[in-house]
Amino acid sequence: AGTWEERNLNTWATSRIK
């Protein structure tokens, strides 16, 4: 974790789940 990809995927996943 730390790269923009991980952060982007995390944010995208959270948005999808919500």
Secondary structure, DSSP 8 states (H G I E B T S, - for coil): --SHHHHHHHHHHHHHH-
